[in-house]
Amino acid sequence: MKKIFSTALMRGLFWQAIGILVGGGLVEAIRVVLPDVEPFGQFGFSEPAWVLGAFFGVLFFLFGNGVDDDW
Protein backbone atom coordinates (compact mmCIF):
# COMPACT_ATOMS: atom_id res chain seq x y z
CA MET A 1 0.00 0.00 0.00
CA LYS A 2 2.84 2.36 0.82
CA LYS A 3 4.40 1.68 -2.58
CA ILE A 4 1.16 2.61 -4.37
CA PHE A 5 0.95 6.00 -2.66
CA SER A 6 4.63 6.73 -3.22
CA THR A 7 3.90 8.26 -6.64
CA ALA A 8 2.50 11.76 -6.88
CA LEU A 9 -0.13 10.68 -9.40
CA MET A 10 -1.73 8.15 -7.06
CA ARG A 11 -1.69 10.55 -4.11
CA GLY A 12 -3.24 13.20 -6.35
CA LEU A 13 -6.00 10.88 -7.58
CA PHE A 14 -6.79 9.82 -4.02
CA TRP A 15 -7.11 13.43 -2.89
CA GLN A 16 -9.08 14.32 -6.02
CA ALA A 17 -11.74 11.76 -5.10
CA ILE A 18 -11.92 13.23 -1.61
CA GLY A 19 -12.18 16.75 -3.06
CA ILE A 20 -15.09 15.75 -5.30
CA LEU A 21 -16.94 14.33 -2.30
CA VAL A 22 -16.19 17.39 -0.15
CA GLY A 23 -17.30 19.88 -2.81
CA GLY A 24 -20.41 17.94 -3.73
CA GLY A 25 -21.28 17.31 -0.11
CA LEU A 26 -20.96 21.00 0.70
CA VAL A 27 -23.44 21.99 -2.01
CA GLU A 28 -25.84 19.21 -1.12
CA ALA A 29 -25.71 20.17 2.58
CA ILE A 30 -26.67 23.72 1.64
CA ARG A 31 -29.45 22.47 -0.66
CA VAL A 32 -30.90 20.29 2.12
CA VAL A 33 -31.26 23.33 4.39
CA LEU A 34 -32.84 25.59 1.75
CA PRO A 35 -36.62 25.42 1.41
CA ASP A 36 -38.20 24.50 -1.94
CA VAL A 37 -34.96 23.07 -3.36
CA GLU A 38 -34.66 19.42 -4.30
CA PRO A 39 -31.31 18.32 -2.82
CA PHE A 40 -30.29 15.19 -4.70
CA GLY A 41 -30.39 14.77 -8.45
CA GLN A 42 -30.62 11.76 -10.70
CA PHE A 43 -26.93 10.84 -10.38
CA GLY A 44 -26.51 11.15 -6.61
CA PHE A 45 -25.48 14.79 -6.63
CA SER A 46 -27.26 17.70 -8.28
CA GLU A 47 -25.56 19.45 -11.20
CA PRO A 48 -24.21 22.38 -9.12
CA ALA A 49 -22.74 19.86 -6.69
CA TRP A 50 -20.87 18.10 -9.51
CA VAL A 51 -19.50 21.43 -10.74
CA LEU A 52 -18.20 22.52 -7.33
CA GLY A 53 -17.01 18.97 -6.69
CA ALA A 54 -14.97 19.04 -9.90
CA PHE A 55 -13.47 22.40 -8.94
CA PHE A 56 -12.56 21.13 -5.47
CA GLY A 57 -11.25 17.94 -7.06
CA VAL A 58 -8.76 19.88 -9.16
CA LEU A 59 -7.56 21.87 -6.17
CA PHE A 60 -7.29 18.78 -3.98
CA PHE A 61 -5.40 16.95 -6.74
CA LEU A 62 -2.85 19.74 -7.06
CA PHE A 63 -2.21 20.02 -3.36
CA GLY A 64 -2.47 16.25 -2.81
CA ASN A 65 0.38 15.44 -5.18
CA GLY A 66 2.57 18.11 -3.62
CA VAL A 67 2.59 20.88 -6.22
CA ASP A 68 2.92 23.51 -3.48
CA ASP A 69 6.02 21.91 -1.92
CA ASP A 70 8.41 23.33 -4.51
CA TRP A 71 7.14 26.89 -4.43
Contact map, one row per residue, 1 for C-alpha under 8 A:
11111000000000000000000000000000000000000000000000000000000000000000000
11111100000000000000000000000000000000000000000000000000000000000000000
11111110000000000000000000000000000000000000000000000000000000000000000
11111110010000000000000000000000000000000000000000000000000000000000000
11111111011000000000000000000000000000000000000000000000000000000000000
01111111011000000000000000000000000000000000000000000000000000000000000
00111111111000000000000000000000000000000000000000000000000000000000000
00001111111100000000000000000000000000000000000000000000000000011100000
00000011111110000000000000000000000000000000000000000000000000001000000
00011111111111000000000000000000000000000000000000000000000000001000000
00001111111111100000000000000000000000000000000000000000000010011000000
00000001111111110000000000000000000000000000000000000000000111111000000
00000000111111111000000000000000000000000000000000000000000010000000000
00000000011111111100000000000000000000000000000000000000000010010000000
00000000001111111110000000000000000000000000000000000000100110010000000
00000000000111111111000000000000000000000000000000000001111110010000000
00000000000011111111100000000000000000000000000000000000100000000000000
00000000000001111111110000000000000000000000000000000000100100000000000
00000000000000111111111000000000000000000000000000001101111110000000000
00000000000000011111111100000000000000000000000001011111100000000000000
00000000000000001111111110000000000000000000000000001000000000000000000
00000000000000000111111111000000000000000000000000001001000000000000000
00000000000000000011111111100000000000000000000011011111100000000000000
00000000000000000001111111110000000000000000100111111000000000000000000
00000000000000000000111111111000000000000000000010000000000000000000000
00000000000000000000011111111100000000000000000010000000000000000000000
00000000000000000000001111111110000000000000000110010000000000000000000
00000000000000000000000111111111000000110000110010000000000000000000000
00000000000000000000000011111111100000100000000000000000000000000000000
00000000000000000000000001111111110000000000000000000000000000000000000
00000000000000000000000000111111110011100000000000000000000000000000000
00000000000000000000000000011111111011100000000000000000000000000000000
00000000000000000000000000001111111000000000000000000000000000000000000
00000000000000000000000000000111111110000000000000000000000000000000000
00000000000000000000000000000001111110000000000000000000000000000000000
00000000000000000000000000000000011111000000000000000000000000000000000
00000000000000000000000000000011011111100000000000000000000000000000000
00000000000000000000000000000011000111111000000000000000000000000000000
00000000000000000000000000011011000011111000110000000000000000000000000
00000000000000000000000000010000000001111111110000000000000000000000000
00000000000000000000000000000000000001111111111000000000000000000000000
00000000000000000000000000000000000000011111110000000000000000000000000
00000000000000000000000000000000000000011111110000000000000000000000000
00000000000000000000000000000000000000011111110000000000000000000000000
00000000000000000000000100010000000000111111111011000000000000000000000
00000000000000000000000000010000000000111111111111000000000000000000000
00000000000000000000000000000000000000001000111111100000000000000000000
00000000000000000000000100100000000000000000011111110000000000000000000
00000000000000000000001111110000000000000000111111111000000000000000000
00000000000000000001001100000000000000000000111111111100000000000000000
00000000000000000000000100000000000000000000001111111110000000000000000
00000000000000000001001100100000000000000000000111111111000000000000000
00000000000000000011111100000000000000000000000011111111100000000000000
00000000000000000011001000000000000000000000000001111111110000000000000
00000000000000000001001000000000000000000000000000111111111000000000000
00000000000000010011011000000000000000000000000000011111111100000000000
00000000000000111111001000000000000000000000000000001111111110000000000
00000000000000010010000000000000000000000000000000000111111111000000000
00000000000000010010000000000000000000000000000000000011111111100000000
00000000000100110110000000000000000000000000000000000001111111110000000
00000000001111110010000000000000000000000000000000000000111111111000000
00000000000100000000000000000000000000000000000000000000011111111111000
00000000000100000000000000000000000000000000000000000000001111111111000
00000001001101110000000000000000000000000000000000000000000111111110000
00000001111100000000000000000000000000000000000000000000000011111110000
00000001000000000000000000000000000000000000000000000000000001111111110
00000000000000000000000000000000000000000000000000000000000001111111111
00000000000000000000000000000000000000000000000000000000000001100111111
00000000000000000000000000000000000000000000000000000000000000000111111
00000000000000000000000000000000000000000000000000000000000000000111111
00000000000000000000000000000000000000000000000000000000000000000011111
